[in-house]
Amino acid sequence: MPYAERTISIRRPIDQVFRFLADGRTATQWRSGVIDVSKASGEGVGAVYRQVVRGPGGRAVDADYEITALEQDRRIAFRTIAGPVRPEGEFALERMGDATILTFTLDAKLSGWKRLLLGGLVQSTMNAEMAALDRLQEVLER
């Protein structure tokens, strides 16, 4: 099963990091694979974001997601609700002085033919999402 996890330190107060991540529309600022993202409905838990990402060959793929947990300055969890693969993810935040320790996890439960055909591609995409945390850090520390 494709899975990825990474922890980084961001020299910004936890409330600023949380607020930035909780607004899914900021994804285009740090995730290069996101073509477009907009809020479709709701607030807090249950909010839905319409997201278009670059898929194989650069083609646009819908990857809408829903917020499944939102704990102020602690945790943001989501599940993908559109697209051929529907991973779940979580941002866990921890205060360390004036900095924030951020752990990002992604998990895609694939079975059968999807596991065989898409497993490697999904893992590569997840690894790229983890690498994008470097860009997140740059954007927030500016």
C-alpha positions in Angstrom: 0.0 0.0 0.0 1.4 3.4 -0.9 2.2 5.4 2.2 4.4 8.4 3.0 5.3 10.4 6.1 7.6 13.3 6.7 8.2 15.7 9.6 9.7 19.2 9.2 10.2 22.2 11.4 8.8 25.6 10.3 10.0 28.8 11.9 6.5 30.2 12.3 4.0 30.2 15.2 1.7 27.2 15.1 -1.5 29.3 14.6 0.0 30.8 11.4 0.9 27.3 10.0 -2.4 25.9 11.0 -4.4 28.8 9.4 -2.4 28.5 6.1 -2.9 24.7 5.8 -6.5 24.8 6.9 -7.3 27.0 3.9 -6.9 24.5 1.1 -6.8 27.3 -1.5 -3.2 28.0 -0.5 -2.1 24.6 -2.0 -1.1 26.3 -5.4 1.5 28.3 -3.5 3.5 25.2 -2.4 2.3 22.1 -4.2 3.5 22.1 -7.8 1.2 19.3 -8.8 -1.9 21.4 -8.0 -3.3 23.2 -11.1 -6.4 24.7 -9.3 -8.2 24.5 -6.0 -11.3 26.2 -4.7 -13.7 25.8 -1.8 -16.8 24.0 -3.0 -18.8 24.0 0.2 -18.9 24.0 4.0 -16.7 25.2 6.8 -14.5 23.2 9.2 -15.1 19.5 9.3 -17.1 18.6 6.2 -15.7 21.4 4.0 -15.2 20.2 0.5 -12.4 21.6 -1.8 -12.5 21.1 -5.6 -9.0 20.3 -6.7 -7.4 19.6 -10.1 -3.9 18.1 -10.1 -1.4 17.1 -12.8 -1.9 13.4 -13.6 0.1 11.1 -15.8 1.3 12.8 -18.9 0.4 16.2 -17.4 -3.3 15.7 -17.9 -5.7 17.3 -15.5 -7.2 15.0 -12.9 -10.0 15.8 -10.4 -8.8 15.2 -6.9 -11.5 16.8 -4.7 -11.2 16.3 -1.0 -13.2 16.7 2.2 -11.9 17.8 5.6 -12.6 15.0 8.1 -10.9 16.4 11.2 -10.0 19.9 12.3 -8.5 20.5 15.7 -7.3 24.0 16.1 -3.5 24.3 16.0 -3.2 20.5 16.3 -4.5 18.5 13.4 -6.1 18.7 9.9 -7.2 15.4 8.3 -8.8 14.9 4.9 -9.9 12.2 2.4 -10.0 12.4 -1.3 -13.5 12.1 -2.8 -12.8 12.3 -6.5 -10.3 10.7 -8.9 -9.0 7.3 -9.6 -7.1 7.0 -6.3 -8.5 8.4 -3.1 -5.8 8.7 -0.4 -6.4 10.0 3.1 -4.0 12.4 4.7 -3.2 14.3 7.8 -1.2 17.3 9.0 -0.2 17.0 12.7 1.2 20.1 14.3 3.2 20.5 17.4 4.4 23.7 19.0 8.1 24.1 19.7 8.8 27.6 21.0 8.2 30.0 18.2 8.4 27.2 15.6 6.0 24.5 14.5 6.8 20.8 14.0 4.7 19.5 11.1 4.2 15.9 10.3 2.4 15.1 7.0 1.1 11.6 6.3 -0.6 10.2 3.2 -2.1 6.7 2.9 -3.7 5.1 -0.2 -5.5 1.8 0.3 -5.2 0.1 -3.1 -6.3 -3.4 -3.9 -6.6 -5.7 -6.9 -5.7 -4.3 -10.2 -5.3 -0.7 -8.9 -2.5 -1.9 -6.6 -0.7 -3.7 -9.4 -1.1 -1.0 -12.0 -1.1 2.2 -10.0 0.9 1.4 -6.8 4.3 2.6 -8.0 2.8 5.8 -9.6 0.8 6.6 -6.5 3.9 6.1 -4.3 5.9 8.4 -6.6 3.2 11.1 -6.3 3.1 10.7 -2.5 6.9 11.1 -2.4 6.6 14.3 -4.5 4.0 15.6 -2.0 6.4 15.0 0.8 9.2 16.8 -1.1 6.7 19.8 -1.5 7.0 20.4 2.2 10.4 22.1 1.5 8.5 24.7 -0.6 5.8 25.0 2.1 8.6 25.8 4.6 10.1 28.4 2.2 6.7 30.1 1.7 5.8 30.3 5.3 9.2 31.4 6.5 9.4 34.3 4.1 
